[in-house]
Amino acid sequence: MGNVDDVDANRLLASSIDMSVDATYYLSFIFRTGHIDQLGLSDGADLGSAANTLTMGNNSADNTEIRGSGGWTTVAGPAHVATTNLFMVMRIDAVASGTDTARMKVYSLTDTVPTTDAGLSWDATTTTTTSAVYDRIAAEFDWAHTSGSGFDEVRFATTWPAAPVPEPSTLALTTIAMLSLGFIGWRRRRR
């Protein structure tokens, strides 16, 4: 069997997101970058079609992007090295009458994630005029060019504090503290 160019996976949401109702939603996840990989909201449409999807991911130049029916918006800065771990957050502002907005913030795993998005400088913004009802979180991988990419800790919420993943730096500091205490105890026993 030859290479499979695109592999899609999706998971139904517990309750649908109606973009024709005023509301704010957050989607966050850890992203191990690859090549043309996307994760986002869909009404069942293929993520490769911008018509009824809101997605975040990488493009063919390995730049991080966000996409709605208004098109792709690339995050300023250099391309990411393949298999870089990033923490990504999308804020979706649905408007009953008018243009919906989706914003994206990208963090490295060593960045401090704020406790609120008030005053946050978003990395990229896109618009969508769809009145879609999103019923699933979907992922798309370009396996012909991808090595080791993936998504983890996918969260969907209606408030910022519920969306972000606990900081990996906190876990690292806890691990270092525990190892240090173990080392100190070991040295005391040897004396």
C-alpha positions as CSV (number, residue, x, y, z in Angstrom):
1,M,0.0,0.0,0.0
2,G,1.4,3.5,-0.9
3,N,1.4,6.6,1.2
4,V,-1.9,8.0,2.4
5,D,-1.9,11.7,1.7
6,D,-4.5,12.9,4.1
7,V,-5.8,11.2,7.3
8,D,-8.8,12.7,9.1
9,A,-10.1,11.9,12.5
10,N,-12.9,13.5,14.5
11,R,-14.8,13.4,17.8
12,L,-18.4,14.5,18.3
13,L,-18.9,17.3,20.8
14,A,-21.2,16.7,23.8
15,S,-23.2,19.7,22.6
16,S,-23.1,21.6,19.3
17,I,-21.8,25.1,18.8
18,D,-24.3,27.3,16.9
19,M,-22.5,30.1,15.2
20,S,-25.7,32.1,14.7
21,V,-26.0,32.7,18.5
22,D,-23.9,35.3,20.5
23,A,-21.3,33.3,22.4
24,T,-17.6,32.9,23.1
25,Y,-15.7,29.6,23.0
26,Y,-12.1,28.5,23.5
27,L,-10.3,25.6,21.9
28,S,-6.8,24.7,23.2
29,F,-4.3,21.9,22.7
30,I,-0.7,20.9,22.6
31,F,0.5,20.6,19.0
32,R,3.6,18.6,17.9
33,T,4.2,20.4,14.6
34,G,4.3,18.5,11.4
35,H,3.5,19.5,7.8
36,I,0.0,20.6,6.9
37,D,-1.6,19.4,10.1
38,Q,-4.8,21.0,11.3
39,L,-7.1,20.7,14.3
40,G,-10.4,22.6,14.6
41,L,-14.2,22.7,14.6
42,S,-16.2,21.2,11.8
43,D,-19.9,20.6,10.9
44,G,-18.8,17.4,9.2
45,A,-17.0,19.0,6.3
46,D,-13.4,18.1,5.4
47,L,-10.9,20.4,7.2
48,G,-9.3,21.0,3.9
49,S,-12.4,23.0,2.9
50,A,-12.6,26.3,4.6
51,A,-16.3,26.6,4.0
52,N,-17.6,25.3,7.3
53,T,-14.6,24.9,9.5
54,L,-12.4,26.9,11.9
55,T,-9.0,25.4,12.2
56,M,-5.4,26.0,13.5
57,G,-2.3,24.2,12.4
58,N,0.7,24.3,10.0
59,N,0.8,25.1,6.3
60,S,3.1,23.6,3.7
61,A,5.9,26.1,4.7
62,D,5.6,25.0,8.3
63,N,4.2,28.3,9.5
64,T,1.4,28.3,12.1
65,E,-2.0,29.4,10.8
66,I,-5.6,29.9,11.7
67,R,-8.4,29.6,9.1
68,G,-12.1,30.4,8.8
69,S,-14.2,31.2,5.7
70,G,-12.3,34.5,5.6
71,G,-9.2,32.5,4.6
72,W,-5.9,31.7,6.2
73,T,-4.0,34.1,8.5
74,T,-0.4,33.2,9.1
75,V,1.3,33.9,12.4
76,A,4.2,36.3,11.9
77,G,7.7,34.9,12.5
78,P,9.8,32.1,11.2
79,A,8.6,28.6,10.3
80,H,8.6,26.1,13.1
81,V,11.0,23.2,13.0
82,A,9.1,20.0,12.5
83,T,8.2,18.2,15.7
84,T,8.3,21.4,17.8
85,N,5.9,21.3,20.7
86,L,3.5,24.3,20.9
87,F,0.5,25.2,23.0
88,M,-2.2,26.8,20.9
89,V,-5.4,28.5,22.0
90,M,-8.3,29.7,19.7
91,R,-10.9,32.2,20.9
92,I,-14.1,32.1,18.9
93,D,-16.5,35.0,19.1
94,A,-19.8,34.0,17.5
95,V,-22.2,36.8,16.6
96,A,-25.9,36.3,15.9
97,S,-25.9,38.9,13.1
98,G,-22.6,39.8,11.5
99,T,-19.1,38.4,11.2
100,D,-17.7,35.9,13.6
101,T,-14.1,36.2,14.7
102,A,-11.5,33.6,15.6
103,R,-8.2,34.5,17.2
104,M,-5.2,32.4,17.9
105,K,-2.4,32.5,20.4
106,V,0.7,30.3,20.2
107,Y,2.9,29.5,23.2
108,S,6.1,27.5,23.5
109,L,5.8,24.9,26.3
110,T,8.1,27.1,28.4
111,D,6.0,30.2,28.1
112,T,3.9,31.4,31.0
113,V,0.2,31.2,30.0
114,P,-1.8,34.1,31.5
115,T,-4.8,33.4,33.8
116,T,-7.1,35.6,31.6
117,D,-7.2,36.7,28.0
118,A,-8.1,40.3,28.9
119,G,-5.6,42.6,27.1
120,L,-4.0,39.6,25.4
121,S,-2.1,40.3,22.1
122,W,-3.4,37.6,19.8
123,D,-1.0,36.2,17.2
124,A,-3.5,35.9,14.3
125,T,-7.1,36.6,13.6
126,T,-9.5,35.4,11.0
127,T,-13.2,35.9,10.3
128,T,-16.0,33.7,9.2
129,T,-19.6,34.5,8.1
130,T,-20.9,31.0,8.4
131,S,-24.0,30.2,10.4
132,A,-22.7,26.6,10.7
133,V,-23.5,24.4,13.7
134,Y,-20.2,22.8,14.6
135,D,-20.7,19.3,16.1
136,R,-17.2,17.9,16.2
137,I,-13.6,18.5,16.8
138,A,-11.6,17.3,13.8
139,A,-8.0,16.7,13.0
140,E,-6.3,16.3,9.7
141,F,-2.8,15.0,9.0
142,D,-0.8,15.0,5.8
143,W,1.0,11.7,6.4
144,A,2.9,11.9,3.1
145,H,5.0,14.7,4.7
146,T,4.5,14.3,8.4
147,S,6.8,12.6,10.9
148,G,5.9,12.5,14.6
149,S,3.3,15.2,14.6
150,G,0.2,15.1,16.7
151,F,-2.3,16.8,19.1
152,D,-2.6,16.2,22.8
153,E,-4.6,17.7,25.8
154,V,-7.4,19.0,23.5
155,R,-9.8,21.1,25.5
156,F,-12.9,23.0,24.6
157,A,-14.5,25.5,26.9
158,T,-16.6,28.6,27.2
159,T,-14.2,30.4,29.5
160,W,-10.4,31.1,29.3
161,P,-9.4,29.5,32.7
162,A,-11.1,26.2,31.6
163,A,-9.3,26.0,28.3
164,P,-5.5,26.4,29.0
165,V,-3.5,23.3,29.8
166,P,-1.5,23.4,33.0
167,E,1.9,24.8,32.3
168,P,4.6,22.2,31.6
169,S,7.1,24.5,33.4
170,T,5.1,23.9,36.6
171,L,5.4,20.1,36.1
172,A,9.1,20.5,35.4
173,L,9.7,22.6,38.5
174,T,7.8,20.0,40.6
175,T,9.9,17.2,39.2
176,I,13.2,19.1,39.9
177,A,12.1,19.9,43.4
178,M,11.2,16.2,44.1
179,L,14.5,15.0,42.6
180,S,16.4,17.6,44.7
181,L,14.7,16.5,47.9
182,G,15.5,12.9,47.1
183,F,19.1,13.7,46.4
184,I,19.4,15.6,49.7
185,G,17.8,12.7,51.6
186,W,20.2,10.2,49.9
187,R,23.2,12.3,50.8
188,R,22.2,12.6,54.5
189,R,21.7,8.8,54.7
190,R,25.2,8.2,53.3
191,R,26.9,10.5,55.9
